[in-house]
């Protein structure tokens, strides 16, 4: 081992994970597993995940409802324009005359 005046070693890290047994905790984890919940997550974390999932579903449903409304509006506009062109303009008659003239 060398001796140095200005160099000191960094202290070693202490890495100890305490081990203990809690029958209440184990029973609680079994119950959570039976209910289909993740036993490692706390109740608060589980609630956060459920809320986030529900919000995403509602957000997706809102988007689908908006998309459905837009499709209905566009379809309605196309139908109204088609009815107008067929019954109230001479465009269709001109097309038919042009086709029959050839």
N, C-alpha and C positions, 0 to 999 in steps of 0.2 A: 504494500500500500504506500502510495506516494504522499508526501506531506507538502502542502501548498499553503501559502499565506492568504491568497486572495480568492481561491476557488473553494466553494462549499457545494456539497451535493444537495440537490433538491430533495425534500422529504418524500418518502414513499407514500403513495396514496393508500388510504384506508378504505377497503371495499368489503364491507360486511353487510350481509342481508340477514336480518333477524328472522328466525323461524319460530313460529308459535302455532298452536292449535286452538281453534275456537269452535266448539261444537255448535254454537248458535249461528255462527257465520256459515259453517258447512251446511247446516239445515236450511238456512236462507238461500244459499246457492242452489241446493237441490230443488227447492220450491220454484225458484226463478227458472231453472232449466225445465221443470215440468210444465211451467206456464208458457214456455217458448221464448223466454227472454235470455239475453246474454248475461251469464252470472258474473262476469268480470266488470260490467258496467254498473254504476250506481243508479238509483232510481231517477235522479235528476238527469243524468246522461241519457238514460233510456227515454225519458219524457222529451228531451230535446230532439232526439232522433225521430221520435214519432211525430212531433209537431212539424219538424222540417219536412218530413215525408208528406204529411197531410197538406202543407202549404204548397209543395211542389205539384201535388195532384190537383189542387184547386187552381193553381196558376196555369197548368196545362189545360184544365177544363175551360177556364176563362178564354184562353187563346183559341181553343177549338170552337167555342161558342161564337167568338168574334169572326173567325174564319167562316163558319157556317152562315152567319148573317151577311157577310160580304158576298158569299156565293149566291145567296138568295137574291140580294139586291142586284147583282150583275145579271143574273138570269132574268129577273123581272124587267130590267132595262132592255135586254136583248128582245124579250117577248114584245114589249111595248113598241120598240122601234120597228120590229118586223111587222106587227099589225098595222102600224102607221104607214109603212112603205107599201104594203099590199093593198090596203083599202083606201088610202087618202092621197096617193100620188100616182102618176102615170109611169113610173119607172118600170114596173112589172109589165105593163102593156107594151112599152117601148122595147123591152127585152124580147117579149113574145113575137112582136112584129118583126124585129130584127132577125130572129131565128127562122121565122117562117118565110122571109123574103129570100133567103139563100136557096 
